[in-house]
Amino acid sequence: MIDYVLASSIVLAILLVPRLWARILLSRAKHRTLQGHPRLALLLARSVPAYAYGEEEFFGGDQAPAEVVRSRRSGFEHLASELRERAPRTLELSAELEGSLSDLAFVNAYRVPFQYRDYAKAHLRIGSVAARSDGPRVQDLDGNWTYDLGGAYGVNLFGTDFYKRCIDRGVERARELGLVLGAYHPIVAENVARLKAISGMDEVSFHMSGTEAVMQATRLARFHTGRSHAVRFAGAYHGWADGIQAGVGNPRPVKEIYTLREMDPRSLEALAARKDIACVLVNPIQAMSPNAAPASDSTLLASDRSAHYDKARYRAWLEDLREICTQKRMVLIFDEVFLGFRLALGGVQEYFGVRADMVTYGKTLGGGLPVGVVCGRRDLMRRFRDDRPADFCFARGTFNSHPYVMSTMNEFLRALDAPEIRKTFEGLEARWDTRARHLNQRLIDADCPVRVQNMVSVWTTLYTRPSRYNWMFQYYLRAEGLSLSWIGTGRFIFSHDLTDADFEHIVVRFTSAARRMRNDGWWWSDPALSNASIKRRVLMEMLRARLGRATSDRSTPPEAGEAEPCGTS
Ligand SMILES: Cc1ncc(COP(=O)(O)O)c(C=O)c1O
């Protein structure tokens, strides 16, 4: 009897210990921030109470002296009237749209931290309508030209004129066939051949957005491996599909996705120990800020945004992932929807010298029209099995391979052979690094606590001195004629046709916006102020709001904490 119990215990232990160990490794591989715990983040997000700063808190929430508060007020009023008077028609149509266009209402709600939202929205209005573009500039309905640093969400790689040409020619070439779906326009054959050559893969599928391409790639990986889970890395965006986007923003807690630490050996250990992982998704833009979500000004309550890009380290990380995925037969998917073609003609695979099993593309590849593409190994792309005919992996889409999209994409793909486009890739990294250094030097010279960090032509803004007001910078940039995407100063996306002369105009405007913001007093800061103390205070406000107490408690002592060194300015 004892022997039987002992033997059963040993068998049980042999069965359970590896599982337990795999579970422990998985826990260790989760990033310690909320980015690494999407379910917890979702729970906490639901309990954050709404509260808004009144005027007093809005201008002096950091206990700035009276003269600084006065200067902020007058700067704010000046800025608000400048933005208002300059673009009345644009603002009027934008406001009308916001009432009925859900997307715009959402975007506008997340331009600044929610505590500042009501007051900022009531006074600082910026337009969301554009009438025309010319090179790197866009014009609003009132005739104002601004430099567009939003980069059409990354689509605009070669300049707006380039995409106008692609669309015009594409429409011309597809016209004869017109809207015939189901049968393919012959141009599809050339697109497939070119995409195979670029990606080094065997097969291609066309979809209507990057989100769909990622959905299809992960579905195929599950189909072929027979495994349940996909891995994404903390903070990485892969579109908004229900089964992929985990955490805040998706009301449904996502099962069957593991969110692990990027660039961390603990993730490799966790991957090695598991048997349920179908695929590993990588979004290489995370090289700039691993484990952090895209830096949005709506969460910019302190100055602790960070970014640093180390190409060699990221390459080594991709090589490690490649090795473990090969060993464990997990499908390695490079999600190149954003960065494909921006870093090298052969995309991220060529740029880092690491090969994936599947690659997703989108954005710029459509030549200006919407698209998503999956390229992959034949054994992974097949949607059916010869040996089990009733078991297949369904994927269709009415507008897949739309003739106009295919012909416009063909213009884009052919253009990659053009000498003038090839030339833009020569000395690419050095050019953009030099430009970033140049702007940083100008910011240092101007004694402003702002810096930029870049991964080639994708930039982010960093703030070197603790402050609650950095989110105001987006409005100063706008007033100086620089348009940003809705996440504000967290991401600038440049097109590669930008001339040195245009870049210099941007530098002048950027520096002047920073100088203006500094002169208006927004970057005044008590030496005792630190990012930690700002965050502690905000946390206390939230707790008070949760308990139903007033937030503008002026009896609160000035923020004091471990003083952080001011930046280099
Ligand atoms: C890496 C990545 N994957 C997927 C997507 C989703 O693409 P789309 O917006 O076309 O659905 C994006 C969009 O920004 C992206 O950056």
The ligand as an SDF file (V2000), in Angstrom:
LIG
                    3D

 16 16  0  0  0  0  0  0  0  0999 V2000
    2.6260   47.1110  -35.7040 C   0  0  0  0  0  0  0  0  0  0  0  0
    1.1860   47.3150  -36.0700 C   0  0  0  0  0  0  0  0  0  0  0  0
    0.4190   46.2490  -36.3000 N   0  0  0  0  0  0  0  0  0  0  0  0
   -0.8730   46.3740  -36.6510 C   0  0  0  0  0  0  0  0  0  0  0  0
   -1.4520   47.6150  -36.7570 C   0  0  0  0  0  0  0  0  0  0  0  0
   -2.8900   47.7480  -37.1530 C   0  0  0  0  0  0  0  0  0  0  0  0
   -2.9900   48.2070  -38.4650 O   0  0  0  0  0  0  0  0  0  0  0  0
   -4.3390   48.9000  -38.9780 P   0  0  0  0  0  0  0  0  0  0  0  0
   -4.4690   50.1920  -38.2730 O   0  0  0  0  0  0  0  0  0  0  0  0
   -4.1480   49.0400  -40.4610 O   0  0  0  0  0  0  0  0  0  0  0  0
   -5.4560   47.9650  -38.6530 O   0  0  0  0  0  0  0  0  0  0  0  0
   -0.6850   48.7540  -36.5140 C   0  0  0  0  0  0  0  0  0  0  0  0
   -1.2830   50.0910  -36.6060 C   0  0  0  0  0  0  0  0  0  0  0  0
   -0.7510   51.0800  -36.1800 O   0  0  0  0  0  0  0  0  0  0  0  0
    0.6720   48.6030  -36.1660 C   0  0  0  0  0  0  0  0  0  0  0  0
    1.4510   49.6600  -35.9110 O   0  0  0  0  0  0  0  0  0  0  0  0
  1  2  1  0
  2  3  1  0
  2 15  2  0
  3  4  2  0
  4  5  1  0
  5  6  1  0
  5 12  2  0
  6  7  1  0
  7  8  1  0
  8  9  2  0
  8 10  1  0
  8 11  1  0
 12 13  1  0
 12 15  1  0
 13 14  2  0
 15 16  1  0
M  END
$$$$
